[in-house]
């Protein structure tokens, strides 16, 4: 198979879809890899390493897309890449289609085979390709929130962990999944008073055990969310419904009642965000203020630490890349039901329920289109 690895062009996105180690494994297995010039440079992988690993370096994105049978990326395509779409081309990347009807339309119109990292499942039902980036984003959310609590960033001028004789900041985390757990780990490490809200009581019990009772936990309901966000200095949104639009748990009215200079980091923004006042931002223009509350809603947070993020991501994605290359998309998807959960579009048909329900579209199960 011919695999294309274009350079990411989303704002300040420095990750890359395949590392030189991955290229070497693919080429040794008999596949051809086209890597766009400078695709890995900002992640710490220069062109020379790709060449030495057996890649063919190409100077234009159009060549990496146009000659490939499968394109492996990190982030969803932007408008300027839609021109490269064509029938039967396999696209393996984060797609986050639920809040992106235009991209969904373009994939369907072009009859692309779109496989989304964020909806692939393993044998345990977990999301193995989303997990490493959720770990990074969860840990980063506290780091970012601590910075934006500083006065010069518009925050309340609070040190997250306080000092002896001065109380620490209050951090509220929505969601007890991978993002929330990692955010709690870092917030507690800073010494912040940390409350985590989730609807799964068994998960709350697990987290109390994991963190030795240092983490405050609350059952998710509108009353508890309103109370804790009003008291919070930093709110982190880590809610996920795989493939679907995130529910708006923090309403505009709740934001209006928050402390002036409090900070919201909505990690769920890739799926539309779980805060009603949130809207997507970029690394170039990462924050905005509503009712005196600072909002940080960057849709590719892990892109700020591209070396760590690329290695973490490709450790998980590469076995699937190799399987798709060896077997072809149809056979690989038929043999692996978890990988088939990642199929969002197939030759003009929408194949993911979460995306379909979010956009009020018809859909067909992957098993039906694969035969």
N, C-alpha and C positions, 0 to 999 in steps of 0.2 A: 504494500500500500504506500501511497505518497501522502506524507503528513506535512501540513503547513503550520508554521509557528510564526504568526505575524507579531509585530511590535504593538504593544498596547497603546491606545491613543486617548483613552479617557483621561480627564484632567488629573495630572500628577500620579497616574497609575504606573508604577515602576516594576511590577511583578512580571513574570514571564511564564508561559504555559508549560514549557519543557526545559529542563536543565541539560547541560552538556552530558551528564551521566545518563540521562534518559535518551538522548540522541545516540549515544554509543550503543546502548542496549537495543534500540530500534534498528540501527544500521547493521549491527552484528547479526540480527535476526532476518536480515534481507530486505528491510524496508528503506524507503528513501525519505529524508527529512529536509524540508526547505525552511530555513530560518531567515527571517528578515534581518538585515543589518541593524545592529545595536539593540535587538530585541531583549537581550539579557544584560545589557551594560549596566543599567541602574540597579540591578539585583546583585551585581558583583560577578557576572559571567560575561567576559569579553568575547567578541567575535572569534578570536583566535582559539579559545577553548572549544567552541562549537565546531570550528573547522577541523581541529585535531580529533574531535570525536566522530567525524565523518559527515557532518552536515554540509549541505550546499547552501552557501550564503547568497541571498538575493537582495537586491537594492530597493525593490518596490513591494509594497504590501499587496498590490494587485497580482503579482507573480506568486507570492506565497499562498494567496487565496485561489487564484485562477488555475494553478497546476495541481492543486492538492485534491485528494479524495476525502480527506478529513482534516479539518482545521481545529487545532487545540489552542484555546485562549484561557485567559483568566476572567475577564469581565465581559458583560454582554456587549454586543456590537453597538456602535454609535451610528448616527444617521449617515455619516460619510462612508461607512462600510456596507451599507445596504446594497450598493451597486455591485458588490462582489458575490451576492447571493445567487445561487443557481440550483436547479433541480437535482436532487440526489446527493448534494454535498452534505457531509456529516459535520456538524458543529458541536464540539464538546467543550463546555465552558459554564460559568455561572450565567444563568439567563434571567432569573427573577422576573418572569413574565407577568405575574399577577397585576402589578400596577403599570404595565407597559403595553397597552393595546396596540400601539403603532408597530412596535417591534414584533408582536405576535402576528399582526396582519402581514408584515413583510415576510416573515418566515413561512407562513402558510401560502401566501401568493407565489413565492419562489419554489415551493415544494421542497423545502429544506428538511433535513433530519436533525432536529434540535434535541440534544441530550444535555440536561441541566445538572451540574454538580450538586445543586442544593436539594434535589429530590431523589437522588440515588440512595438506596437503602442496603444495609448489610443483612446477614442472616438473623441478627437480633432485632431487626427493625429500626436500628439507629441510622443516622445520616453521616456516613463516614467521610464524605468529601466536604460537607459543610462544617464538620466538627473542628478541624484545625484552624479555620479562619474564624470560627466562633470563639475558640480559645484565645486567639490573638485579639479579636475585637473586644471581648469581655475584659481582658486585662488592660487593654489600651483605654477603655472607656473611663476607668477610674483615673488613670494617668492624665488623660485629656481633661476630665472634669476637675481634677485638682488644679490644673493650669488655668482653667477658665474661672475658677473661684477667686483667682487673684484680682485685685482691684483694677489693674491696668487692662485686663481682659473684659471688664464689665461685671465681674463677680462681686461677691459680698466682702471680699478681703479676708477670707477665712483659710487658715491652714488646716488641711484635711484631718490630720491627727491631733491637732491642738498641742499644747505643751503643759507641763505640770502647773496646776492651778487654773488652767483655762480649758474649757470643754472642747472636745473634738467636733468636727462637722458631723451632721446626720446624713447618711446616704440611704436612699430608698432604691431598691432594685426590683423591677417588675419582671418576673419569670425566673423559674428555678432550673432552667436547662443549662446548656453548655455556657452560653454567654453569662447568664446570671451567676452560676457557680464560680466562674473564673473572676467575674467582677467582685463577688463577695470575698474571694480569697485575697485579692489585692487591697480592697477597701479595709478589711480587717487587719491586713499587714501594715497599712498606713496608721492604724489605730483609730479609724473612724467608727462612730456608732452606726451599725449597719442593720437595716431591716430588709428582708426579702419577702416578696409576696408571690404566691403561686396558688393555683386552684387545686392542685394535687396534694392532699394532706399527707399521703405516704411519702411524697418527695420532700415535703417540709420536715417530716420526721428524720429522713435520711440526712438532710442538710444539718439539722441540729446535732446529729451524731458526728458527722464529718467535721464540723467546726467546734465540737466540744462545748456546745451551749453558748458560744460567744456571739452567734448570729441570732438576731431577733427574727421570728417568722410570723407571718400573718396569712390567713386564708384570703383568697382574692374575692373581693366584692367592692362595689362602688363606694360604700361607706369607708372601708379600710383604706382604699386607694386615696380618697379625698382627704382623710385625716393625715396619712403619712406624707403625702406630697405637700400638704400645707406646712408641715413641720420640717421638711427636708431642705438641706442646702444643695444636695446633688441628687437628681433622679436619673436612673439609668433604665432605659427601655430595652428589655431583652426577650420580648414575647415572640413566639414563632408558631405558625400553623403551616407545615411544610407545603410549599407551592402556592399557598393562598395569601390574600391580603391580610396583614396583621390587624387585629381588632383595636379600635380606638379606646383604650382603657383610661387614658388621662384626657378629660374633656377640656374644652376652652375655658369653661367656668372654673375648673380646678386650677388651671394654670394662672388665671387671674387672681386666685387666692393665695398663690405661693409667695414666698418672701421675695422682695426686690433684690436682684443680684444673685438669686439662686440659679442653678445650672441644670439643664436637661441634656443628656446625651442619648439620643434615640438610635440605638444600634439596629432596631427593626426597620429602619428607613428604607432598606433595600426592598422590603415587602410592603411599602406604603407607610410604615411607621405606626407606633402604638400610642402616639400623642397627637391629639387633634390639631394642634397648632404647628406641628412639624412639617417641614417640606425639605426635599433633597437639597443638599449643598455639596460643595467640592472642596478639595484641599486648598485651592486658590482663594476661595471665599467661604470659609467653613462655618461661620456662625451668624446668627441674627437674633434680635431681641423682640419678644412679644410680652406686653404688660410687665416690663421690667425684668423678665426672666430670659436668661441667655440660652439659646438653643444651638446645639452642635449636632448636625445631621448629615455628616459626610457619608456618602453611599459606598465608599471603598476605603474604610478606615485602615485595614491591614496594608494598603498600598504605601502607607507612610513608613513602614518597616519592611521594605521589599525583600531583603536578603532572608530574614527569618521567615517571612510569610511564604516566599516562593519555595523554600526548602520544606516547610511544613505542609504546604498544599500539594506539591508534587510527590512527596512521600506517599500520599493517599491516592492521588489521581493516576499515577503512572501505571500501576497494575491494570487499571481499566483501559488506559490508552493502548497498552500492549495487547490486551485481549481483543479490543476493537480492531486493531491493525491486523492481528493474526486471523481472526474469524470473519471480519466484515461486520457491519453494523447489525444486519438482520439476524445472523446466526449468534452473535455475541449477546444480543438482547433476548433471543429465544432461550438461550442456555442459562441465562442469569436473570431471575425474576427481580432481584434487587436493582440491577442495572436498568431493567425495563421500567422500573418506577421512575427513573430519570428521564425517560422519553417524554418530551413535551409536545413535539410536532413531528409528524411523519408524512412526508410527501403530500402536503396540503390538508392534513387532518390533525386537529387538536386532540392530544391523547392524555392530558392530565386534568383530573377532576378539579383540583384546587384552582388552577388557572381558569378553567371554564366557568366555575361558579363565581369567581371574582369578577370576570368580565361578562357574565351572563351569555355564554356561548354554548353551542352544542359540542359534545366531545365523544370520542370513541375510545374504549379501553385499548391499551397497547397490545394485549394478547390478540385482539380481533384484527388489527392491521398487520401484525407480524405473520399471522397464518399458522 
